[in-house]
């Protein structure tokens, strides 16, 4: 049996399985972004199972980086680009490219940028 770190495909599979196990639909299936993008981003983070790999505060699984203070390190614009195509920001990134609308990426980035 091989042991070691999960590859990008493994991480993506775990995240997808976790999001499906809680009954979440794929991000792209939800397109309504309300007047409060931070709240909508928080909803997307929870409903789409981002916590299956990441932690925010005490919630989540520490497979991937802790995002509790990610807003102190990165702007909402950077985070939006990251969410749309992680490998364009860092070619060795293990985070899968997520299928989401621009509005969803901006809302999720607004939530992450609010974490300080």
Order of alpha helices (4+ residues) and beta strands (2+ residues): alpha-alpha-beta-beta-alpha-alpha-alpha
